[in-house]
Amino acid sequence: MLLKEGDIRIPAGCAISGFISRDGNRLCGGDIVKSISYMHDRSNGLGGGFAGYGIYPEYKDYYAFHVFYNSNDAREKTERFLDRHFDVINLSRIPTKKIPAITNEPLIWRYFVNPLPTKIASSQLDEKEFVVKCVIRINNDIDGAYVFSSGKNMGVFKAVGFPEDVGEFYRLDEYEGYAWTAHGRYPTNTPGWWGGAHPFALLDYTIVHNGEISSYDANRRFIEMFGYKCTLLTDTEVITYIFDWLHRKQGLSLEDISSVIAAPFWSEIEAMEKTDPERAAKLKYFRNALSSLLITGPFSIILGYTGGIMALNDRLKLRSMVVAEKGDMVYISSEECAIRAICPDAENVRSPKGGEPVIAELNEEGKRKCL
């Protein structure tokens, strides 16, 4: 019997890729498009996307809102909201290229904004929390509007389509950034739509994900107690909010967050009590106090954030992930071929252990250039 696409379920589908120049060199977005294109068969055309960091140096002090609209009415309502809460420095359609592979696109706009000081003062929130609350209000209260990127000097570009087509559609070869991540989607349990494509973003945090989250309901119920809303019909959205809450609001390090969402087994913690009782006590606390944020199910993720990227596998390492280096560059991908495509002589190629975070950040020279 001849099988057609969609007749069978491929749970290991999806592709992720990313890289960073630790020296802060700004690299063409075409490179990340080329990288993810080498894993074409891991996607099925129902979602692709990219996140670039350092792409708006001329507006680096402003929040860059990327917004999908279903109608001009939604756009007008959102712009009235923005005018009441922000100083809008610049607004325009995001430049795109008409191609046959990308259809039914919404209105796609970009705004460079700063919160109004009077609004921050009256809200009694800090600036980032004010921005988060505004993003959540737009996405929940204005029908047909979705802010899908809201960080400074970075941006998310995503759509329904194969990732290489999404990159061409958004003209990513015209952008340069010090770090890029990418995703090719093969949805298995959730619909393919523009808002459901990866990366998922809040402020400067972005997540691309290969896998399935069997703990989604527990994760969602916990994080929604703190004002977040999971409305995008896919499990990955919650990972972004978990990182925002644990890193920005609770002040945990990325290493500690890895020990929360990909926690060591109890047997490992008990064995650790003899050699490192202080760390064992910390891990016990995480497993007890933050058990609802343990992510179960197979996953590999790349987190992007201002100044760095981080890769992480589930504790059992049920999804593929490869890391490599060359000079100041660090590469991460689902498959080695996607790294070799843009860096044929990559070095120190390795597969991280399950639950072992790989963190690559700008060095001091890179920070001077980019931050």
LUMLOFI-119320 format. One record per residue (C-alpha): residue number from 0; residue in one letter; x, y, z. Coordinates in steps of 0.2 Angstrom, whole numbers. Example, Ala and Ser with C-alpha at 12.3 -4.5 7.8 and 13.67 -1.06 7.14 Angstrom:
2
GUFI  tormi  minu      X      Y      Z
GUFI      0     A     62    -22     39
GUFI      1     S     68     -5     36
//
This chain:
371
GUFI  tormi  minu      X      Y      Z
GUFI      0     M      0      0      0
GUFI      1     L      7     17     -5
GUFI      2     L      7     29     11
GUFI      3     K      4     47      9
GUFI      4     E     10     61     20
GUFI      5     G     -1     62     35
GUFI      6     D     -5     43     34
GUFI      7     I      8     39     48
GUFI      8     R     14     48     63
GUFI      9     I     32     52     65
GUFI     10     P     35     56     83
GUFI     11     A     53     60     81
GUFI     12     G     50     73     68
GUFI     13     C     54     92     70
GUFI     14     A     71     99     67
GUFI     15     I     80    113     77
GUFI     16     S     96    122     74
GUFI     17     G    106    137     81
GUFI     18     F    123    145     82
GUFI     19     I    131    160     91
GUFI     20     S    147    170     88
GUFI     21     R    154    172    105
GUFI     22     D    164    187     98
GUFI     23     G    148    196     94
GUFI     24     N    151    195     75
GUFI     25     R    135    198     66
GUFI     26     L    131    184     54
GUFI     27     C    119    183     39
GUFI     28     G    102    176     42
GUFI     29     G    104    166     26
GUFI     30     D    116    154     36
GUFI     31     I    103    148     48
GUFI     32     V     91    146     33
GUFI     33     K    104    135     25
GUFI     34     S    107    125     40
GUFI     35     I     89    120     44
GUFI     36     S     86    117     25
GUFI     37     Y     97    101     27
GUFI     38     M     84     94     38
GUFI     39     H     70     96     26
GUFI     40     D     63     79     29
GUFI     41     R     61     81     47
GUFI     42     S     47     94     44
GUFI     43     N     30     93     34
GUFI     44     G     27    110     29
GUFI     45     L     16    115     43
GUFI     46     G     27    127     52
GUFI     47     G     45    135     52
GUFI     48     G     53    149     60
GUFI     49     F     68    158     66
GUFI     50     A     75    170     80
GUFI     51     G     89    182     77
GUFI     52     Y     98    191     91
GUFI     53     G    107    208     87
GUFI     54     I     97    211     72
GUFI     55     Y     91    229     76
GUFI     56     P    107    238     82
GUFI     57     E     99    255     77
GUFI     58     Y     84    252     88
GUFI     59     K     93    241    101
GUFI     60     D     86    251    116
GUFI     61     Y     68    248    111
GUFI     62     Y     56    233    112
GUFI     63     A     53    226     95
GUFI     64     F     35    220     94
GUFI     65     H     32    208     79
GUFI     66     V     13    206     77
GUFI     67     F      1    195     67
GUFI     68     Y    -16    203     63
GUFI     69     N    -31    194     56
GUFI     70     S    -39    210     50
GUFI     71     N    -36    229     50
GUFI     72     D    -49    231     64
GUFI     73     A    -37    221     75
GUFI     74     R    -23    231     70
GUFI     75     E    -32    248     73
GUFI     76     K    -37    241     91
GUFI     77     T    -19    236     95
GUFI     78     E    -12    252     89
GUFI     79     R    -23    262    100
GUFI     80     F    -18    251    115
GUFI     81     L      0    253    110
GUFI     82     D     -2    272    109
GUFI     83     R    -10    272    127
GUFI     84     H      4    262    135
GUFI     85     F     20    265    124
GUFI     86     D     30    278    115
GUFI     87     V     30    271     97
GUFI     88     I     46    276     89
GUFI     89     N     43    267     72
GUFI     90     L     30    256     65
GUFI     91     S     29    247     48
GUFI     92     R     25    231     39
GUFI     93     I     38    218     41
GUFI     94     P     46    216     24
GUFI     95     T     42    200     15
GUFI     96     K     44    192     -2
GUFI     97     K     29    184    -11
GUFI     98     I     33    166    -14
GUFI     99     P     21    152    -20
GUFI    100     A     25    141     -5
GUFI    101     I     19    153      8
GUFI    102     T      0    157      7
GUFI    103     N    -14    164     18
GUFI    104     E     -2    176     27
GUFI    105     P     -9    187     40
GUFI    106     L     -5    206     41
GUFI    107     I     13    206     49
GUFI    108     W     18    222     57
GUFI    109     R     33    228     67
GUFI    110     Y     34    241     81
GUFI    111     F     48    248     90
GUFI    112     V     42    255    107
GUFI    113     N     46    260    125
GUFI    114     P     34    260    139
GUFI    115     L     27    276    145
GUFI    116     P     35    281    162
GUFI    117     T     19    287    168
GUFI    118     K     11    270    164
GUFI    119     I     25    260    172
GUFI    120     A     23    271    188
GUFI    121     S      4    269    189
GUFI    122     S      6    250    186
GUFI    123     Q     18    248    201
GUFI    124     L     27    235    190
GUFI    125     D     45    235    184
GUFI    126     E     48    239    165
GUFI    127     K     49    221    159
GUFI    128     E     34    215    169
GUFI    129     F     24    229    162
GUFI    130     V     29    224    144
GUFI    131     V     24    206    148
GUFI    132     K      7    211    155
GUFI    133     C      4    222    140
GUFI    134     V      9    208    128
GUFI    135     I     -3    195    137
GUFI    136     R    -17    208    137
GUFI    137     I    -16    211    118
GUFI    138     N    -15    192    114
GUFI    139     N    -30    188    125
GUFI    140     D    -41    203    124
GUFI    141     I    -39    209    106
GUFI    142     D    -47    196     94
GUFI    143     G    -36    193     79
GUFI    144     A    -20    201     86
GUFI    145     Y     -5    191     92
GUFI    146     V     12    198     97
GUFI    147     F     24    184     93
GUFI    148     S     40    193     97
GUFI    149     S     43    207    110
GUFI    150     G     62    208    115
GUFI    151     K     75    221    112
GUFI    152     N     87    220     98
GUFI    153     M     80    203     92
GUFI    154     G     66    196     83
GUFI    155     V     56    181     79
GUFI    156     F     50    176     61
GUFI    157     K     38    162     58
GUFI    158     A     25    155     47
GUFI    159     V     16    140     40
GUFI    160     G     28    132     28
GUFI    161     F     45    123     27
GUFI    162     P     58    133     36
GUFI    163     E     68    137     21
GUFI    164     D     53    144     12
GUFI    165     V     49    154     28
GUFI    166     G     67    161     28
GUFI    167     E     65    166     10
GUFI    168     F     48    174     13
GUFI    169     Y     55    185     27
GUFI    170     R     70    189     17
GUFI    171     L     82    184     31
GUFI    172     D     97    185     20
GUFI    173     E     95    204     23
GUFI    174     Y     97    203     42
GUFI    175     E    113    200     52
GUFI    176     G    114    194     70
GUFI    177     Y    126    187     83
GUFI    178     A    115    172     86
GUFI    179     W    101    163     77
GUFI    180     T     90    148     81
GUFI    181     A     78    139     69
GUFI    182     H     64    126     69
GUFI    183     G     56    115     56
GUFI    184     R     39    108     62
GUFI    185     Y     31     91     61
GUFI    186     P     16     94     72
GUFI    187     T      9     77     79
GUFI    188     N     -5     82     91
GUFI    189     T     -8    101     88
GUFI    190     P    -13    111     72
GUFI    191     G     -2    119     60
GUFI    192     W     -5    138     60
GUFI    193     W      5    154     60
GUFI    194     G      4    157     79
GUFI    195     G      8    139     83
GUFI    196     A     25    139     73
GUFI    197     H     41    140     83
GUFI    198     P     50    149     90
GUFI    199     F     39    154    105
GUFI    200     A     44    170    113
GUFI    201     L     42    182    127
GUFI    202     L     53    197    130
GUFI    203     D     70    191    124
GUFI    204     Y     67    172    128
GUFI    205     T     64    161    113
GUFI    206     I     61    142    112
GUFI    207     V     63    130     98
GUFI    208     H     58    112    103
GUFI    209     N     58     95     95
GUFI    210     G     47     82    105
GUFI    211     E     31     81    115
GUFI    212     I     27     86    133
GUFI    213     S     17     73    142
GUFI    214     S     17     84    158
GUFI    215     Y      9     99    148
GUFI    216     D     -7    100    159
GUFI    217     A      3    101    175
GUFI    218     N     16    113    168
GUFI    219     R      2    124    161
GUFI    220     R     -9    124    177
GUFI    221     F      6    129    188
GUFI    222     I     13    143    177
GUFI    223     E     -5    151    174
GUFI    224     M     -6    154    192
GUFI    225     F      7    168    189
GUFI    226     G     -3    177    176
GUFI    227     Y      3    168    160
GUFI    228     K     -9    162    147
GUFI    229     C     -7    147    136
GUFI    230     T    -18    150    121
GUFI    231     L     -8    145    106
GUFI    232     L    -14    127    104
GUFI    233     T      4    119    106
GUFI    234     D     13    112    121
GUFI    235     T     30    121    118
GUFI    236     E     22    138    122
GUFI    237     V     23    134    141
GUFI    238     I     42    131    141
GUFI    239     T     45    149    136
GUFI    240     Y     34    155    151
GUFI    241     I     43    143    163
GUFI    242     F     60    150    158
GUFI    243     D     54    168    160
GUFI    244     W     46    164    177
GUFI    245     L     61    154    184
GUFI    246     H     75    165    176
GUFI    247     R     69    183    176
GUFI    248     K     56    182    190
GUFI    249     Q     64    169    202
GUFI    250     G     82    173    198
GUFI    251     L     88    155    195
GUFI    252     S    103    151    185
GUFI    253     L    101    142    168
GUFI    254     E    110    127    176
GUFI    255     D     98    127    190
GUFI    256     I     83    128    178
GUFI    257     S     90    113    169
GUFI    258     S     89    104    185
GUFI    259     V     71    109    187
GUFI    260     I     64    105    170
GUFI    261     A     75     90    166
GUFI    262     A     78     84    184
GUFI    263     P     90     71    189
GUFI    264     F     83     54    195
GUFI    265     W     80     52    213
GUFI    266     S     93     38    213
GUFI    267     E    106     50    206
GUFI    268     I    102     63    220
GUFI    269     E    103     50    234
GUFI    270     A    120     44    227
GUFI    271     M    125     62    227
GUFI    272     E    122     65    245
GUFI    273     K    138     56    250
GUFI    274     T    149     66    238
GUFI    275     D    140     83    237
GUFI    276     P    127     85    250
GUFI    277     E    124    103    247
GUFI    278     R    120    101    229
GUFI    279     A    110     85    233
GUFI    280     A     99     96    245
GUFI    281     K     96    109    232
GUFI    282     L     91     96    219
GUFI    283     K     79     88    232
GUFI    284     Y     71    105    235
GUFI    285     F     69    108    217
GUFI    286     R     61     91    214
GUFI    287     N     49     94    229
GUFI    288     A     45    112    228
GUFI    289     L     45    114    209
GUFI    290     S     39     97    204
GUFI    291     S     25    104    193
GUFI    292     L     38    112    182
GUFI    293     L     47     95    178
GUFI    294     I     45     92    159
GUFI    295     T     42     74    155
GUFI    296     G     42     66    138
GUFI    297     P     55     67    125
GUFI    298     F     62     84    121
GUFI    299     S     77     93    114
GUFI    300     I     76    112    115
GUFI    301     I     87    128    111
GUFI    302     L     84    143    122
GUFI    303     G     89    160    115
GUFI    304     Y     91    175    125
GUFI    305     T    100    191    125
GUFI    306     G    119    187    125
GUFI    307     G    117    168    123
GUFI    308     I    109    152    118
GUFI    309     M    107    136    128
GUFI    310     A    103    118    122
GUFI    311     L     95    104    133
GUFI    312     N     89     86    131
GUFI    313     D     77     77    141
GUFI    314     R     85     66    155
GUFI    315     L     83     50    145
GUFI    316     K     89     59    129
GUFI    317     L     75     53    118
GUFI    318     R     78     66    105
GUFI    319     S     94     69     95
GUFI    320     M    105     84     98
GUFI    321     V    123     88     91
GUFI    322     V    135    102     97
GUFI    323     A    150    108     88
GUFI    324     E    163    122     89
GUFI    325     K    174    132     77
GUFI    326     G    184    147     83
GUFI    327     D    172    158     92
GUFI    328     M    157    149     85
GUFI    329     V    146    137     94
GUFI    330     Y    133    126     84
GUFI    331     I    119    116     89
GUFI    332     S    107    105     79
GUFI    333     S     96     90     78
GUFI    334     E    109     82     65
GUFI    335     E    127     85     61
GUFI    336     C    123     88     43
GUFI    337     A    115    104     47
GUFI    338     I    131    110     56
GUFI    339     R    143    104     42
GUFI    340     A    132    113     29
GUFI    341     I    138    130     36
GUFI    342     C    154    125     44
GUFI    343     P    162    110     35
GUFI    344     D    177    109     47
GUFI    345     A    168    110     63
GUFI    346     E    177    104     78
GUFI    347     N    173     96     95
GUFI    348     V    158     88     88
GUFI    349     R    148     79    102
GUFI    350     S    131     74    108
GUFI    351     P    127     81    126
GUFI    352     K    121     69    139
GUFI    353     G    103     69    144
GUFI    354     G     99     84    156
GUFI    355     E    116     92    153
GUFI    356     P    114    110    148
GUFI    357     V    126    117    134
GUFI    358     I    127    136    137
GUFI    359     A    136    147    125
GUFI    360     E    137    166    128
GUFI    361     L    145    182    122
GUFI    362     N    162    184    128
GUFI    363     E    168    202    134
GUFI    364     E    172    207    117
GUFI    365     G    156    201    110
GUFI    366     K    146    210    124
GUFI    367     R    155    227    120
GUFI    368     K    150    225    102
GUFI    369     C    132    219    104
GUFI    370     L    125    224    121
//
